[in-house]
C-alpha cells in the first residue's frame, strides 16, 4: 500500500463523513434558533462530545505532541491547562451563562450591561479571537496534507474551508452538533489505537528515551527548503550535501559545537547514532534536562510556565466557540452536567498526545532539525513500524488530524458567523427569518475565508503556541467581562469598555509583536510571548476601578438580571425549546 494514497483516502473519507453528517441540517435546520443555538435542545452527553470535537483542535491533536518532543516536562502544562480550564468554566460561568438566554457572547454583554458600545467591542473581539484560532487550524491542515500526501500547501486549508461551509451553511449549530460529536470519537479512536500499538512495540523492545542528546535510530534524509540556522550541541561528523556556513560541502564533514548555517536545498543524511543538530529557535537539551521541571531551555521558565497556565485556564472561559455551546443546553443544570462530562473526555484524550510526544523524542528527533515538530504524530507510526502496518496507522492518525481541523473550524465558524450576521451586517428592526439565515451563511464565508488567506502568509510557528496566544487574548478580555458580569453587580458599561480596551489592546499587541518580530532573548521577549500574567490582572483592575468611579451609570434593572443569572430554572428548560438532540 502506498503511504500517500492511504493518507489521501483517509482524508477523503473523513471529509465525506463530516460533510454527510453536517448536511443533515438541511432537513433539521429550519429556524433562526436552529442555526444559532440548535434550539437550545442538545443533551449533555451529545453536547459534551461536540465540545470535545471542537475544543480538541490542531493544537491538541498535533501541537501538544510536538511541544512535548521539544520542551519535555514543561509542555505537560498545555494538556493540564486545557482540561483544568473547564473546571474553572464549570464553577464560575457555565450555568449563569446558559440562564442569560443569549445567542452569542455579545448578546450576553448586551443583556447584562445594556450597552451598545460593550456589545460592539465584544463583537470585534469575538471575530479577532476566532480568526486568531482559525489560522492554526488551517495551517495544520496544510501541514498534514502536504506531509502525508505531498499535496500543495494551499490545498489542506481549502479542503477544510469547503467541508466546513457545507456543514455550517446547511443548518448552522444544529448541523455541526451532530458532526462534531461524530468527529470527536473519530479522532479519539485515531489516536488511541496507534498509541496502544506503538506503546506495545516500545515495551516489547525494552526501549528508553535515554539521557543524552537526541540521536537518529535509522538512516533519515532531511532536505532543508530554505536557509536554516542550527545549533550543534556536540562535536561530530555529519553527512551533508549542500552548503555549510557558506562553503560547499559534499559527504562527511566535521561539525563543531555551536551555531551554523545550512543553505537552502542542503541535504543532511542522519545515520544511526548521529546527534541531531537543532534549529536555532528551539532549545538544544539533553533528555535528562528535558525530563526535569523548568528544564525546557526557554528564558525565565518559571514565569513562562505560570503565565501559560493562567492564560489557558482563564482563556477557556473566554473562547467564543466554547461559550456558544453552553447556549445550546436546555437549562443551567444541563450546562453543568455537560461540563463535567467534558472534563472526563478531555482527561482521557490528553494522555494520548503525551505518549506520542515521548515516543517522538526517541524515534523522530530529526524534526528538531527542521523545526516541524507538529508533524510528530503524523510521522511516528511509519518510523516505529515500517511497512504496511505503519502506513495503515499513519493513515488512521491522518484521518484523526483532519477530523480535529474540521470539528474545531466548524465551531469557530459558527461563533464568528453568528456575530458577523447579528452585529456587522446592516439590518432593520424587523428582519425576516430567511434574511437572518442568509446573513449567517454570508458570515460563515467571511469567517473562514479571511483566516484561510492569512494562513497562506503566516509564519511557521508552533500550532499550540499560536493557539496559546489566542487563549491569552481571551483571558485578558472576556474572562474579566464574564467573571465580573456574572458575579459583581457594580460592573458598569464604562468599566467593561475600559477593561476590554486595555486588556485586549495589551494582549493583542503582545501577540502581534511575538508573531511578526524576531526578538532577542531576555525578559522583554518572555513577557511578550506569555502576556497573561500581567495583562489579565491589569484588565480586571481597570474594569473594577473604572466601574467604581462611574457607579452612577450602573445599568437599571441589574438586580433582576443578576437574579436571572443565578436562580435555577424549571428542570424542563425553556418552554417551546424544541426536541432534544
N, C-alpha and C positions, 0 to 999 in steps of 0.2 A: 504494500500500500504506500503510495506517495504521500509524504507528510503534508505538503502544501494542499494537495487535493482533499485530504481528510479534514484539514482545518477549514478550508473553504466550504466544504459540505456541512461541517458543524455550524459555522456562522450562518449559512443559508437556512438551516433547519430552525435555529433559534429565531432568526428574523421572521420566518413564516409563522412560527408558533406565536410570537409576540403580536404580529400583525393580525393573525387569525383570531386570537383571543380578544384583542383590543377592539376589533370591528364588531364584536357582539354588541357594542354600544350603539350601533346603527339601529338596532331594534329595541334597545332598552333606554337610550338616552333621548328623552323627549322634552324635558322641562329645563328651565334655567338651573334649578336646583340639582338636576342630574349632572349637568356639566360642571358646576362649581363644587358641590359637596356630596355628590351621589345621593341626593335627597335625604342626607343625614340618617342613613339606614344601614350602615355597614356593621356587622357583628364584630366583637373584639378579636376573635381568632383570625378572621379574614383580614381585618384592618391591621393587625399586628404583622401578619405575613406581608401585606402590601407595604407597610412601613419598612420592614426589613428589606423588601425588594428595592425601594428607592433609596434607603439610607446607606445600604452596603454598596458603595459606589466604586469607581475605578480606584480611588484611594484605598478602599478596604480590600478589594479583590487583588489588585496588583501592587499598590503603593506600600502597604504595610509590610509585605514580604520583602520588598526592595529596601525599605528603610532598616529592617532588622538585619538584612545581609550586610549593609554598610555600617550602621551605628550600633547594632547589638542590643545590649540590655536596655539602654536608654530609650530605644524606639518602642519598647513594650508599652510605654505610656500612651501611645496612639490608640491601640485597641482597648486599653483600660479606660481611657478618657472617653472614647466613643460610646462605651457601654454605660459608664457612670453618668454621663450626660443625661441619659434617660431617667435615672433615679432622681436627679435634680428636677427634671421636667415633671416627673410624677408628683413630687412633693410640692412644687411651687405653683405650677400654672396649668397642668393638664385639664382638671375638671373645671376650674373657673373659665378657662378659655372656651371650652365647649359650651358652657352655660351662657356665654356672651351672646350667642346667636349669630356670630359673624360668619361671613363667607370667606373673607381674606383677612390678613393681618391689618391692612389699612382700615378695614371695616371695624375691627376691634378698637383701633385708635380713635375712630370717629364716635363709636358708641360710648367709650369711656370718657373722652375729653370734649367731644362735640366741637372739634376744631378742624376746619378745612385745611389749615396750614399743617397741622400734625399729620393729617391724612395724606396730603400731597408728599410730604417729606418721607413718610413711611412707604409710600408707593415707589418713590425713587430708590429707596434702599432695598426694597424687595427685588426690584429689577437688577440693581447693581450686584447684590449678593447672588441672585440666581444666575446671572451671567458669569460671575467670577467662579461659581461652582460648576457651571456647564462646560466651560472651556477645557478643564482637565478631563472631563468625560469624553469629549470629542477627540482630544489629543490621545487619550488612552485607546480609543477605538482605532485611531490611525496607527498607533504603535503595534497593537495586537494584529491587525490585518496585514500590515507590511512585514512584521516579524514572522508570522506564521504562514503567509501565503505569497509573499513577495509583491503584493498589490501596491500601487502608487499611494503615497502618503495621504492624498486628499480623499481617498475612497472610503476609508473606515468611518470618518465623521459624517460623510454624506449619506452613507447607508443608515447610520443611527438616526439622522435627521428625518430621512424618508419614512422609516418604520414608526418613529415617534409621532410624526404628523398624521400618519394614517390612523393610529390609535387615538390620539388626542382629539383630532377633528371629528372622529366618528361619534364619540359620546362623552368626551371630557373626563371628569373624575370617575364617573361610573364605568367607563371603558377601562381606564388604566388600573382601577382597583383589582379587577379580575386578572389583568395582565401582570401586574406587579406581584401579586400573590403567587402566581404560577412561576414567574421568573425567580422569586426568592428560593423556592425549593429546588429549582433547576440549578442555580449557582451554588447552593449549599451542597448538593449532591456532587456537582462538578469539582468541588474542592475536597470533599470528604473521601470519595473513592480513590483518587490518585494519592492523597495523603496517606491513607491506610496502606496502599500498595508500596509506596516509596519508603515508609517507615519500616515495613516488614523487610524489605530488601536491606535497608540500613542496619537493622538489628541482626539480620542473618549474617551479614559480613563482619559484624563486630566493629563497626566503623566509629570514628570520632571526628570532631571538628578540629582538634589539635589546639596548640597554644601559640604557635609561631605565626608568621605572616602567611596569608592565603597562597597556596600553590596550585598549579594545574595538576589534574589527575590523569589527563589523557592529552593527546595532541589536539590543540584548538587553534584555529586560524582566525585572527582578528584583523579586519580591514578598516582603517580609520577614514571616515568620509571627509573629514576636514582636519586642519592643523590642530593638534592636541597637545596641551601642556600636561605633563605627567610628573609623578614623583616616584623614584625608585627607592624603596626602603632598605635595600641591601646591594652590595656589590655582586654582580653576576653576569652571566653571558646569555644573551637572548638572540634568537633567530629573527632578524629584521631585514626586510627588503623595502627600500624607500629612502627617506631622509631622517637623520637623527641629528638634532642640533644644527641644522643647515647643511650637513655633509651627507653625500650619497653613501649608502651602505647596502651591502648585499651579503646575507649569510650571517653566521655567528659573529656577534660584536659584544665587546665588554661594555657594560652599562654601570657607571659609578653611582654611588649613593647621592641622592639629591634630585634637583629639578632638571628636566629635559624637555625638549620639544620634538614631537614626531610630526612629520609633514603630512599634508593631505594625500590620501591614497596609499600611505605606508601600510605594509602588511607585517604583522607580528605573529609568528608561529610559536605558540607556547607548547613546550614539551613537558612530560610528567616531571614534577619536582621543581619546575621554574617558578620563582616567586613573581607574582603578578604586579607590574607597575600600576599605580593608582592615579587616575585623572586628578588634576590639581584641586578641583573644587570639592573633592571628597577626602576624608582623613585616611591616612595610611596607619592602621593599627594592627597590632598582633591580636590573635584570637584570645589570648589571655586578657588583654586590655578590653577587648570587645565584649567579654563576658562580665565585666565589672560595672557596677553602677557609676554613673558620671565618667565613664571611660570612652565615650564616643569620639573624643578628639575635637569637638566643636568648642568654640570660645565660650567661656563662662557657662559651663554646663549646668550648674545648679539653677541659676536664674532662667536659662533657656528651658529647662525641664519644667520648672514651676509655672512659668508663663504659658507654656504649651498646655499643661494640664488645665489651667484656668480658662484658656481660650476654648478648648474642646468641651469641657464640662458646661461652661456657661453659654458657649456658642450654639450648642444643640438646641436650646430653647429659643434661639433667635433665627433658626433656619426656616425660611418661608415654606419650603416644600415639606418639611417635617410638621410644622404647625398646622398647615392646611388639612392634614389628615385627621386631626382631632376634631375638626368641624364636621367630619362625616359620621361620628358616633351618634347613636340615638340620644344619649344624655351623658352627664358628667361622670356618673358611676361607671358606665361602659368605657369612657375615656381612660379612667384609672386602670380598669382591667386590661385594656389594650396595652397600656404602657408596661404593666407587669409582664405580660406575655412577650413584649418586645425585648425586655431585658434578658429573659431566658433565651430567646432565639439568638440575640447578639452574643451572649456569653458562650454559647456553643460554637457559633460561626468563627469568632475571632481566635479560637485555638488553632484553626487550620492555616491561615496565612503565616502565623508564627512558626508552625512546623516547616513550611516552605522556605521561610527566611533562614532558618537554622541550617537546613539541608543545602540551601543555595550557597551559603558561605563555604561549604566543603566542595560542592560539585560545579558551580558556575562562577568561580571567582573572577573569571575574565571580564565579567560585567563591571568590575571595578576599574578596568582599563578604559572601557568605552563610556562609562557613566550611565549606561542603560539598565540600571538596577531594577527598574519597573518590569523588566522582561523576565525576572526570576521565575515566577510561576509558569510562564509560557515555555521556557527552555528546559526547566529541570527534569520533566518526565523523560524526554529523549536522551538527556545526558546521563541519567541514572539507569535507564532501562533501554538500551539501544535495540533497534529493530522494530517490528510491527507492534509489540506491546507498548513501547514508549510512544510511538506515533499515535496509537489509539488513545492513550492517556493524555497526550498533548492536545488532541482534538477535543477531548472532554473539557479540559481547562480552558481552551479557546472558546468553547460554547458558553462556559460559565462566565468568562470575562465579558463576552458580548451581552449576555443576559444582564450583567451588572451595569453596563453602559446604557442599555435600553431602558431598564427599570428606573434608574436614577434620572436619566434625561427626561423620561415621561413625567415624573413627579415635578421636576423643576419647570418643565414647560407648562404644566397646568397652573402652577402657582404664579409664574410670571405672566402667562397669558391672561389669567383672571384679573390681575392688577392692571395690565395694559388695557384690557377691554373696559374695565369699570372707570378707570381714572385718567386715561390718556387719550381715549378716543372721544370725539365730540358726540354728545347725545342730549336729547331733550329730557324734560322731566318725566315724560311717559314714553317708554321705549318698548316697541313690540318685542315679543319673545323671540321671533326669528331674527330680529335685528341684533339682539344681545348675543345670541348664539353665533351669528355671523361675525360679530366683533371679536368674540372669543377665538374663533378659528383664525381670523387675521392676526390676532395677538399671538397665537401659537406659532405662526410662521415667523414672526419677528423674534419670538422668544428663543428659537433655535437657530435662526438664520444668522443673526449678528454674532453670537458666540462661535458659530462654525467658521465664519470669516476670520475672527480673532484667533481661533485655534491654528489656522494655517500660517500665521505670522508669529505665534508665541515662541518664547524661548524654551529651550529644552530643560524644563525644571521638573523636579520630582512631583509625581501626581499627588502624593499625600501632603507634600509641603505646600503646594498651591491650594489644596483644599483646606489645609490648616490656616492659611491666610484668610480664606473666606469665613472660617469659624471665628477668627479674631475680629473681623468686621462685624459679624452678627453679635458676638459677645459684647462689643462696645456700643451697640445701638439698641437692638431690640430686647436684649436681656434687661438692661435698666428700665426700658419702657414697660415691659411686661411685669417685672417684679414690682416696681413702684405702682404701676397702673392697677395691678390686682390687689396689692396689699396696703397701699398708702393712699388714703382718701384726699390728702392735701396736695397731690400732684396737680399742677396747673398746665394749661397748654403752652404757656411761655417756657416753663421749666422743661417740658418734654421737647419742645423745639430746640432749646439751647443745648440740652444733653445730646440729642440726635446729631445736631450740627457739630458739636465739639468731638464727641466720641467717634462719629462716623468720619469726620474730617481727619482726625489724628490717625485712626486705624487705616483708612483708605490711603492716606499719604504714605504711611509706612509700607503698605502693600505695594504701591506703585514704585516707590524707590527701590524696594527689595527686588522687584521683578525686572526693572529696567536698567538699574545702575550697578556696575561692579563696585562693591565697597571693600576697603581694606579691613583686615581683621581688627577686632577691638570692640569696645563697649558700644560704640555707635552702631556698628553693623548688627550686633546682637540685639540691641534694643529695638531696632527697626525690623529685624527678622521675626522677633517674637514680641509684639507690642501689647498683648493683652494685659500683662501685669501692671502696666501704667495707664493704658487707655481706658480700661473698664472702670477702675476706681475714679478716674477723672470724670467719666461720663455720669456715674452715679452722683458724684459730688456736685457737679454742675446742675443736674436735674433737681437735686434737693435744695441747693442754695437759691437758685432762681425761683423755684416754686415757693419757698418761704418768703422771698422778697416780693412775690406777686400774689400773695394769698387772697387779695381782693378779687382775683379772677378765677377762683375755684369754680368749675362748671356747676350750674344749678342742677339739682336732682342727683348729685353724686351719691347720696345715701341710697337712693333707690337702685342705682346701677351697681353699687357695691353689694347690696343685698342680692341682687340678681346673680352676681358672680359667685356668691358664697353659699346661698341657701340651696339645698338639694332640690332637684326637680322630682316630679312624679316618676316612678320607675318606668312607666311606659314610654317616656320621652315626649317629644312634642306631638300634639295631635296632627294627624294627617302627614306624618313624616314619610309615609310610603312603606313599601315592603322592605324587609331586611335582606341584605345581601349575604 
